[in-house]
Amino acid sequence: MNMESANTSRKKIITFIILTFVLSAIPDYVLISAGSMKAAGTIWVVFEMWCPGIAAIITQLIFHRSLRGLGWGWGKTRYQALGYLLPLAYTSITYAAVWLTGLGSISDQLPTGTMKFIAIVLAGPIFNMIASTGEEIGWRGLLVPELTKLTGYTRASLISGLIWAVWHYPGILFVDYNNPLTPHWYSLICFTIMIVGISFAMNWIRLKSGSLWTAAIFHGSHNLYIQAIYDKLTVNTGITPYIIGEFGAALAIIGIIVAYIFWKKRGELELVH
């Protein structure tokens, strides 16, 4: 990578990060003022999730006068399938372990009734992708490829994962995107480890496929199976809030395992330093 290209990548990354956090301050203010995501309304949550995408589009237009290069192509469908199935696999393993060990128990009732549950499983990925695509245009459409050019896959995954995690911190600390039954510091630690961990998988699939849609599907699938299904199927047995969900220890541990698996596969990527 020549010096000019490296400088352009650095400028793009800095511009994107500044724009993302400045734009996100608007929905953050509304959400914090409302006190909860439900009180603020879904539109503000979706707008929040689209701030990285808007920032990426603006950045790309500033530097290239074009939206090419963000990974709009579909790529090979097997990578899209992997993006959907991998979150299903690691969440299923995680919650099965929780239920079998008694760290949480499985409800004998579907969380919303049989028909609504089926509707969630079928329509959930599509609905979730409406919001997750906004994030992924930014994180893995622009940020990850540019970071990988400069630092290689491993450091790009660590850095992008940390930026992604920190971007969520206002919601965790000042709104209700957290587990109210555990301390905020605990939520931050578990969430950050999990986010950085799955970033290794999402980044690998994105770079291998050349398609940001793999990440959008992955993100939507992850949110669906944790938030809408497995969390609601799990009954608290005492320590459960510290174990399950995006703010619990179980997914933080599985995140580390997932990160290791894909880090071992880093040699299959072309842009590895």
C-alpha positions as a LaTeX table, in Angstrom:
\begin{tabular}{lrrr}
\hline
Residue & $x$ (\AA) & $y$ (\AA) & $z$ (\AA) \\
\hline
Met1 & 0.00 & 0.00 & 0.00 \\
Asn2 & 1.58 & 3.29 & $-1.07$ \\
Met3 & 1.81 & 6.37 & 1.14 \\
Glu4 & $-0.93$ & 8.27 & $-0.69$ \\
Ser5 & $-3.42$ & 5.43 & $-0.34$ \\
Ala6 & $-2.52$ & 5.01 & 3.33 \\
Asn7 & $-3.07$ & 8.72 & 3.99 \\
Thr8 & $-6.43$ & 8.59 & 2.22 \\
Ser9 & $-7.49$ & 5.60 & 4.34 \\
Arg10 & $-6.48$ & 7.39 & 7.54 \\
Lys11 & $-8.40$ & 10.52 & 6.56 \\
Lys12 & $-11.46$ & 8.47 & 5.63 \\
Ile13 & $-11.39$ & 6.61 & 8.94 \\
Ile14 & $-11.05$ & 9.80 & 10.97 \\
Thr15 & $-13.79$ & 11.55 & 8.98 \\
Phe16 & $-16.11$ & 8.58 & 9.34 \\
Ile17 & $-15.60$ & 8.24 & 13.11 \\
Ile18 & $-16.15$ & 11.96 & 13.72 \\
Leu19 & $-19.29$ & 12.03 & 11.59 \\
Thr20 & $-20.64$ & 8.88 & 13.22 \\
Phe21 & $-20.33$ & 10.17 & 16.77 \\
Val22 & $-21.54$ & 13.67 & 15.90 \\
Leu23 & $-24.63$ & 12.34 & 14.10 \\
Ser24 & $-25.27$ & 9.79 & 16.86 \\
Ala25 & $-25.35$ & 12.59 & 19.44 \\
Ile26 & $-28.79$ & 13.59 & 18.08 \\
Pro27 & $-30.63$ & 10.29 & 18.77 \\
Asp28 & $-28.52$ & 9.81 & 21.91 \\
Tyr29 & $-29.90$ & 13.08 & 23.28 \\
Val30 & $-33.48$ & 12.07 & 22.47 \\
Leu31 & $-33.08$ & 8.58 & 23.93 \\
Ile32 & $-31.38$ & 9.82 & 27.09 \\
Ser33 & $-34.02$ & 12.53 & 27.56 \\
Ala34 & $-36.80$ & 9.97 & 27.14 \\
Gly35 & $-35.13$ & 7.57 & 29.56 \\
Ser36 & $-35.86$ & 4.45 & 27.55 \\
Met37 & $-35.87$ & 3.23 & 23.98 \\
Lys38 & $-39.57$ & 2.41 & 24.16 \\
Ala39 & $-40.45$ & 5.88 & 25.42 \\
Ala40 & $-38.38$ & 7.55 & 22.70 \\
Gly41 & $-39.93$ & 5.43 & 19.97 \\
Thr42 & $-38.63$ & 2.92 & 17.45 \\
Ile43 & $-37.88$ & 5.61 & 14.88 \\
Trp44 & $-35.14$ & 7.08 & 17.09 \\
Val45 & $-33.58$ & 3.68 & 17.73 \\
Val46 & $-33.52$ & 2.97 & 13.97 \\
Phe47 & $-32.13$ & 6.45 & 13.30 \\
Glu48 & $-29.37$ & 5.76 & 15.84 \\
Met49 & $-28.47$ & 2.54 & 14.06 \\
Trp50 & $-28.37$ & 4.32 & 10.70 \\
Cys51 & $-25.94$ & 7.02 & 11.87 \\
Pro52 & $-22.83$ & 4.94 & 10.99 \\
Gly53 & $-24.33$ & 4.21 & 7.56 \\
Ile54 & $-25.12$ & 7.86 & 6.89 \\
Ala55 & $-21.61$ & 8.81 & 8.05 \\
Ala56 & $-20.08$ & 6.22 & 5.71 \\
Ile57 & $-22.10$ & 7.44 & 2.74 \\
Ile58 & $-21.10$ & 11.06 & 3.39 \\
Thr59 & $-17.46$ & 10.06 & 3.85 \\
Gln60 & $-17.42$ & 8.04 & 0.64 \\
Leu61 & $-18.94$ & 10.92 & $-1.30$ \\
Ile62 & $-16.41$ & 13.39 & 0.15 \\
Phe63 & $-13.41$ & 11.31 & $-0.84$ \\
His64 & $-14.57$ & 9.53 & $-3.99$ \\
Arg65 & $-17.71$ & 11.28 & $-5.26$ \\
Ser66 & $-19.15$ & 7.79 & $-5.51$ \\
Leu67 & $-20.71$ & 5.11 & $-3.30$ \\
Arg68 & $-18.74$ & 2.33 & $-4.92$ \\
Gly69 & $-16.37$ & 0.36 & $-2.78$ \\
Leu70 & $-18.57$ & $-0.21$ & 0.26 \\
Gly71 & $-19.33$ & $-3.84$ & $-0.57$ \\
Trp72 & $-22.76$ & $-3.50$ & $-2.17$ \\
Gly73 & $-22.40$ & $-6.69$ & $-4.21$ \\
Trp74 & $-24.14$ & $-9.83$ & $-2.94$ \\
Gly75 & $-21.17$ & $-12.14$ & $-3.39$ \\
Lys76 & $-21.40$ & $-15.91$ & $-2.91$ \\
Thr77 & $-24.57$ & $-16.99$ & $-1.15$ \\
Arg78 & $-22.72$ & $-19.44$ & 1.08 \\
Tyr79 & $-21.22$ & $-16.49$ & 2.95 \\
Gln80 & $-24.66$ & $-14.93$ & 3.39 \\
Ala81 & $-25.86$ & $-18.26$ & 4.78 \\
Leu82 & $-22.87$ & $-18.35$ & 7.13 \\
Gly83 & $-23.74$ & $-14.84$ & 8.28 \\
Tyr84 & $-27.20$ & $-16.02$ & 9.28 \\
Leu85 & $-26.36$ & $-19.46$ & 10.66 \\
Leu86 & $-23.30$ & $-18.61$ & 12.75 \\
Pro87 & $-25.20$ & $-16.44$ & 15.28 \\
Leu88 & $-27.90$ & $-19.11$ & 15.43 \\
Ala89 & $-25.21$ & $-21.70$ & 16.19 \\
Tyr90 & $-23.31$ & $-19.83$ & 18.91 \\
Thr91 & $-26.45$ & $-18.51$ & 20.62 \\
Ser92 & $-28.03$ & $-21.99$ & 20.59 \\
Ile93 & $-24.89$ & $-23.54$ & 22.10 \\
Thr94 & $-24.65$ & $-20.78$ & 24.71 \\
Tyr95 & $-28.24$ & $-20.96$ & 25.91 \\
Ala96 & $-28.34$ & $-24.77$ & 25.81 \\
Ala97 & $-25.31$ & $-24.74$ & 28.13 \\
Val98 & $-27.05$ & $-22.23$ & 30.43 \\
Trp99 & $-30.19$ & $-24.36$ & 30.63 \\
Leu100 & $-28.31$ & $-27.65$ & 31.12 \\
Thr101 & $-26.13$ & $-26.29$ & 33.92 \\
Gly102 & $-29.01$ & $-24.67$ & 35.76 \\
Leu103 & $-27.56$ & $-21.17$ & 35.41 \\
Gly104 & $-30.93$ & $-20.43$ & 33.87 \\
Ser105 & $-33.93$ & $-22.60$ & 33.10 \\
Ile106 & $-35.94$ & $-22.90$ & 29.91 \\
Ser107 & $-39.51$ & $-21.70$ & 29.93 \\
Asp108 & $-42.22$ & $-24.18$ & 29.04 \\
Gln109 & $-44.07$ & $-21.37$ & 27.30 \\
Leu110 & $-43.17$ & $-19.72$ & 24.01 \\
Pro111 & $-42.43$ & $-16.06$ & 24.84 \\
Thr112 & $-45.27$ & $-14.56$ & 22.77 \\
Gly113 & $-47.50$ & $-17.48$ & 21.89 \\
Thr114 & $-46.97$ & $-20.04$ & 19.15 \\
Met115 & $-48.16$ & $-18.01$ & 16.14 \\
Lys116 & $-46.42$ & $-14.80$ & 17.19 \\
Phe117 & $-43.26$ & $-16.78$ & 17.91 \\
Ile118 & $-43.32$ & $-18.28$ & 14.41 \\
Ala119 & $-43.89$ & $-14.81$ & 12.95 \\
Ile120 & $-40.87$ & $-13.49$ & 14.88 \\
Val121 & $-38.66$ & $-16.28$ & 13.54 \\
Leu122 & $-39.81$ & $-15.71$ & 9.96 \\
Ala123 & $-40.05$ & $-11.92$ & 9.84 \\
Gly124 & $-37.48$ & $-11.05$ & 12.50 \\
Pro125 & $-34.41$ & $-11.27$ & 10.25 \\
Ile126 & $-35.98$ & $-8.94$ & 7.67 \\
Phe127 & $-37.08$ & $-6.38$ & 10.27 \\
Asn128 & $-33.74$ & $-6.51$ & 12.06 \\
Met129 & $-31.87$ & $-6.02$ & 8.80 \\
Ile130 & $-33.69$ & $-2.72$ & 8.18 \\
Ala131 & $-31.82$ & $-1.33$ & 11.20 \\
Ser132 & $-28.66$ & $-3.44$ & 11.16 \\
Thr133 & $-27.88$ & $-2.54$ & 7.53 \\
Gly134 & $-27.47$ & 1.08 & 8.61 \\
Glu135 & $-24.80$ & 0.13 & 11.12 \\
Glu136 & $-23.06$ & $-2.28$ & 8.78 \\
Ile137 & $-22.74$ & 0.16 & 5.87 \\
Gly138 & $-20.57$ & 2.08 & 8.32 \\
Trp139 & $-18.74$ & $-0.53$ & 10.39 \\
Arg140 & $-18.03$ & $-3.18$ & 7.78 \\
Gly141 & $-18.86$ & $-1.30$ & 4.61 \\
Leu142 & $-16.27$ & 1.41 & 5.21 \\
Leu143 & $-14.41$ & 1.17 & 8.53 \\
Val144 & $-13.21$ & $-2.44$ & 8.53 \\
Pro145 & $-11.87$ & $-2.54$ & 4.93 \\
Glu146 & $-10.02$ & 0.76 & 5.42 \\
Leu147 & $-8.59$ & $-0.31$ & 8.79 \\
Thr148 & $-7.54$ & $-3.67$ & 7.35 \\
Lys149 & $-5.56$ & $-1.92$ & 4.60 \\
Leu150 & $-3.59$ & $-0.07$ & 7.29 \\
Thr151 & $-3.28$ & $-2.58$ & 10.11 \\
Gly152 & $-4.22$ & $-6.05$ & 8.89 \\
Tyr153 & $-7.15$ & $-8.20$ & 9.91 \\
Thr154 & $-6.28$ & $-8.84$ & 13.56 \\
Arg155 & $-5.75$ & $-5.26$ & 14.68 \\
Ala156 & $-8.60$ & $-4.04$ & 12.46 \\
Ser157 & $-10.93$ & $-6.46$ & 14.23 \\
Leu158 & $-9.77$ & $-5.34$ & 17.67 \\
Ile159 & $-9.96$ & $-1.62$ & 16.85 \\
Ser160 & $-13.27$ & $-1.73$ & 14.98 \\
Gly161 & $-14.78$ & $-3.93$ & 17.69 \\
Leu162 & $-13.78$ & $-1.46$ & 20.40 \\
Ile163 & $-15.12$ & 1.51 & 18.43 \\
Trp164 & $-18.37$ & $-0.37$ & 17.83 \\
Ala165 & $-18.65$ & $-1.18$ & 21.54 \\
Val166 & $-17.91$ & 2.37 & 22.72 \\
Trp167 & $-20.53$ & 3.71 & 20.32 \\
His168 & $-23.11$ & 1.71 & 22.33 \\
Tyr169 & $-21.94$ & 3.01 & 25.72 \\
Pro170 & $-24.38$ & 5.98 & 25.98 \\
Gly171 & $-27.30$ & 3.58 & 25.55 \\
Ile172 & $-25.88$ & 1.19 & 28.14 \\
Leu173 & $-25.01$ & 3.85 & 30.71 \\
Phe174 & $-27.79$ & 6.40 & 30.31 \\
Val175 & $-30.75$ & 4.71 & 28.64 \\
Asp176 & $-31.98$ & 1.14 & 29.10 \\
Tyr177 & $-29.87$ & $-0.81$ & 26.63 \\
Asn178 & $-28.49$ & $-2.94$ & 29.47 \\
Asn179 & $-29.52$ & $-5.50$ & 32.03 \\
Pro180 & $-31.12$ & $-3.61$ & 34.93 \\
Leu181 & $-30.37$ & $-6.52$ & 37.27 \\
Thr182 & $-26.59$ & $-6.17$ & 36.93 \\
Pro183 & $-24.22$ & $-3.21$ & 37.50 \\
His184 & $-23.42$ & $-0.99$ & 34.54 \\
Trp185 & $-19.71$ & $-1.75$ & 34.81 \\
Tyr186 & $-20.47$ & $-5.46$ & 34.46 \\
Ser187 & $-22.68$ & $-4.84$ & 31.41 \\
Leu188 & $-19.94$ & $-2.75$ & 29.79 \\
Ile189 & $-17.25$ & $-5.41$ & 30.30 \\
Cys190 & $-19.32$ & $-8.36$ & 29.07 \\
Phe191 & $-20.77$ & $-6.42$ & 26.15 \\
Thr192 & $-17.38$ & $-5.14$ & 25.02 \\
Ile193 & $-15.78$ & $-8.59$ & 25.11 \\
Met194 & $-18.69$ & $-10.09$ & 23.18 \\
Ile195 & $-18.73$ & $-7.31$ & 20.56 \\
Val196 & $-14.98$ & $-7.49$ & 19.94 \\
Gly197 & $-15.21$ & $-11.28$ & 19.76 \\
Ile198 & $-17.94$ & $-11.45$ & 17.15 \\
Ser199 & $-16.22$ & $-8.66$ & 15.20 \\
Phe200 & $-13.53$ & $-11.18$ & 14.27 \\
Ala201 & $-16.20$ & $-13.39$ & 12.69 \\
Met202 & $-18.16$ & $-10.59$ & 11.01 \\
Asn203 & $-15.02$ & $-8.98$ & 9.64 \\
Trp204 & $-13.65$ & $-12.26$ & 8.32 \\
Ile205 & $-16.89$ & $-13.07$ & 6.48 \\
Arg206 & $-17.15$ & $-9.50$ & 5.15 \\
Leu207 & $-13.58$ & $-9.45$ & 3.84 \\
Lys208 & $-13.74$ & $-12.98$ & 2.48 \\
Ser209 & $-17.02$ & $-12.41$ & 0.64 \\
Gly210 & $-16.51$ & $-8.77$ & $-0.34$ \\
Ser211 & $-20.13$ & $-8.13$ & 0.66 \\
Leu212 & $-21.41$ & $-5.92$ & 3.49 \\
Trp213 & $-24.71$ & $-7.86$ & 3.32 \\
Thr214 & $-23.06$ & $-10.76$ & 5.12 \\
Ala215 & $-22.52$ & $-8.46$ & 8.10 \\
Ala216 & $-26.04$ & $-7.01$ & 7.93 \\
Ile217 & $-27.50$ & $-10.53$ & 7.95 \\
Phe218 & $-25.15$ & $-11.61$ & 10.75 \\
His219 & $-26.06$ & $-8.56$ & 12.84 \\
Gly220 & $-29.79$ & $-9.07$ & 12.32 \\
Ser221 & $-29.57$ & $-12.78$ & 13.13 \\
His222 & $-27.54$ & $-12.10$ & 16.28 \\
Asn223 & $-30.08$ & $-9.57$ & 17.57 \\
Leu224 & $-33.03$ & $-11.80$ & 16.69 \\
Tyr225 & $-31.92$ & $-14.96$ & 18.46 \\
Ile226 & $-30.62$ & $-13.26$ & 21.59 \\
Gln227 & $-33.08$ & $-10.43$ & 22.18 \\
Ala228 & $-36.33$ & $-11.75$ & 20.72 \\
Ile229 & $-36.01$ & $-15.49$ & 21.35 \\
Tyr230 & $-33.46$ & $-16.98$ & 23.74 \\
Asp231 & $-33.50$ & $-14.25$ & 26.40 \\
Lys232 & $-37.28$ & $-14.51$ & 26.56 \\
Leu233 & $-37.18$ & $-18.31$ & 26.72 \\
Thr234 & $-34.85$ & $-18.23$ & 29.72 \\
Val235 & $-36.17$ & $-18.13$ & 33.29 \\
Asn236 & $-34.16$ & $-16.47$ & 36.06 \\
Thr237 & $-32.79$ & $-18.96$ & 38.62 \\
Gly238 & $-30.90$ & $-16.35$ & 40.66 \\
Ile239 & $-27.56$ & $-15.81$ & 38.95 \\
Thr240 & $-29.08$ & $-15.85$ & 35.46 \\
Pro241 & $-28.94$ & $-12.06$ & 34.76 \\
Tyr242 & $-25.15$ & $-12.22$ & 35.12 \\
Ile243 & $-24.94$ & $-15.06$ & 32.62 \\
Ile244 & $-27.33$ & $-14.52$ & 29.70 \\
Gly245 & $-27.87$ & $-11.82$ & 27.11 \\
Glu246 & $-25.51$ & $-9.38$ & 25.46 \\
Phe247 & $-24.51$ & $-8.11$ & 28.91 \\
Gly248 & $-23.79$ & $-11.49$ & 30.50 \\
Ala249 & $-20.73$ & $-13.69$ & 30.87 \\
Ala250 & $-21.85$ & $-16.60$ & 28.67 \\
Leu251 & $-21.88$ & $-14.70$ & 25.38 \\
Ala252 & $-18.68$ & $-12.90$ & 26.36 \\
Ile253 & $-16.99$ & $-16.30$ & 26.68 \\
Ile254 & $-18.47$ & $-17.58$ & 23.41 \\
Gly255 & $-17.33$ & $-14.33$ & 21.78 \\
Ile256 & $-13.74$ & $-15.13$ & 22.74 \\
Ile257 & $-14.08$ & $-18.63$ & 21.30 \\
Val258 & $-15.58$ & $-17.33$ & 18.05 \\
Ala259 & $-12.80$ & $-14.74$ & 17.78 \\
Tyr260 & $-10.13$ & $-17.43$ & 18.18 \\
Ile261 & $-11.70$ & $-19.67$ & 15.53 \\
Phe262 & $-11.74$ & $-16.90$ & 12.93 \\
Trp263 & $-8.37$ & $-15.50$ & 13.97 \\
Lys264 & $-6.91$ & $-18.94$ & 13.20 \\
Lys265 & $-8.44$ & $-18.61$ & 9.71 \\
Arg266 & $-6.87$ & $-15.19$ & 9.08 \\
Gly267 & $-4.44$ & $-16.65$ & 6.56 \\
Glu268 & $-7.33$ & $-17.22$ & 4.14 \\
Leu269 & $-7.75$ & $-13.46$ & 3.72 \\
Glu270 & $-5.76$ & $-11.55$ & 1.14 \\
Leu271 & $-5.51$ & $-8.33$ & 3.15 \\
Val272 & $-3.61$ & $-9.71$ & 6.12 \\
His273 & $-0.35$ & $-8.13$ & 7.33 \\
\hline
\end{tabular}
